[in-house]
Amino acid sequence: MGGMIEQNQHLLVSNRLIRAATALGRVTSRVHKREQGLTSPEFAVLLALGSERSKLTSSHIVELTAMDKTKVSRAVASLDQRGWVSRERATSDRRFEYLALTEDGTAALTRLLPKICEAELAVLKNLSEDERRGLEAGLKGLDRAISH
């Protein structure tokens, strides 16, 4: 029975993705922790806000990052304390607030991103060019399949 479970765990795509994401996340989290003292949820929110052209609500960030509301809320509060996030109440529904990066938040992300990319590349350089292209194509396809 144990062999069958081990064999099936190896075949489960979700399990393999979690292992790979966790391992790569450790590599990049060392960088944002060392450079800016950011937790992984704080970095994920910073990146989400930096990658969008418009202001986002916390609900949008939950969708973009796949984090739960509590983690997003704590991360937003921490980034707000640093002066990296601006908050604006929605005029149509005062329960909602729109979030965006401040100039300082954008500057911090701009300084941090090349170092994060460098850390990822240090791992990804161990893949062949075909493997990197395949990984990118597979992730795009998975994003598309999940969004349906």
N, C-alpha and C positions, 0 to 999 in steps of 0.2 A: 504494500500500500504506500509506504513512504517514497519509493522510487517513482510511482505514478504521480504523486503530488509534486515532487521536485521537477519532474519532466513537464507537467502542466504549468507550473509556475514559470518555467523558462519560456514557455510558449505564449503566455499571456502578454499581449502587447502593452496593456496598461501597467503591468508590473515592471516590464523592461523600461518603459518610458519614465516611470516614477524613479527607478534606480538611477537612470541616466541623468534625469533632471536634478535629482538630489545631489549627485556627485558633481555635476557641472555648477549647480547652485552654490555648493560649498566653495568652489574655486572663485566664483565671482563675488560671493558674500565677503570673503576675506578682503577683497579690494575695497568694496564700498564701506565696510566696517573700519578698515585701516585709514582710508582717505578722508571719510566724512563722518564716521561713527554711526552709520545708518544700519538699521536692521533690514532684513530681507523684505518685509512688508513695506517699510518706509521707502526703500529703493523702488519697489514695484509701483507704488503710488506716484513717486517722483517721475518715473519713466512713463507711466500712463498719462500723466498730466503733460509731460513734455512731448509726447508723441501725437497729441491731438491738437488740432488747429482751433478748436472751440473750447469753451469752458465745459466742465463735466460736473455732474452730480455724483455723490457717493455711490448711488445705485449704478451709474455707468461704470465707475471704477471697479465695483464688485464684479460686473460682467466682464470687463476687460482683463482683470487679473485673476479671476476665479478664486478670490479670497472671500472669506465670510465678512459680513458687515462690521463685526466687532473689530477685526484686524484692520480693516480699511479705516474705520473711525479713529482708532488709536494712532494709526500712521498719519492720518491727516492732521490730527491734533498735534502730534510731535513736529511735523513739518511746518505747521502754522506757528508753533512756538519759536521755531528757528527763523521765522519771517520768510519762508520759502513758498508759502501758499496764500493766495488771497481768497476771501470768501465774499460772495455777493448773494443776498437773499433774492429769490425769484419774486417778481412783482405780482405775478398772477396767482401764485400759491406760496405763501410765506413759510410753509413747512420745508420747502426745498431751498438749498443754497447751491450756487454754482461755484466751482473751484477752478483755479488756474494757478500757474506758477508765477511768482513774482520775478522781478529782474534777478534778485539774489538766487532764487530757486533755479532759474534758467541757467545762470552762470555756474552754479554748483553742478548741475547735470552736464553742462558743456565740458567742464573740467573732468568729470568722472567718467563719462562715456568712453573716451579713447582708452582709458586704463582698463575698464571692464572688457572692452572688445579685445584688447591685448591679452587679457587673461583667458578669454574664451579661445582665441586663436592659438594660444599655447597648447591647448588641449586638442583643438580641431586639426592642427597641423599634422597630428599623428594619423589622420585619415587620408586615404588617397583622394585625388580630385574627383574620381567617380563616386566615392563614398560621400564626399561633401555635397556634391550635386544631388545624389540620391536622397540624402538626409533632408536637404532643403525642399526637394520635390515632395517627399513623403510628408513633411510637416505642413506644407501648403495644402496638400490633399486632405490631411487629417483636420486642419482648421476648417476647410470647406465642408467636410462631412459632419463635423460637430455642429457647425452653425446652422445646419438644416433642421 
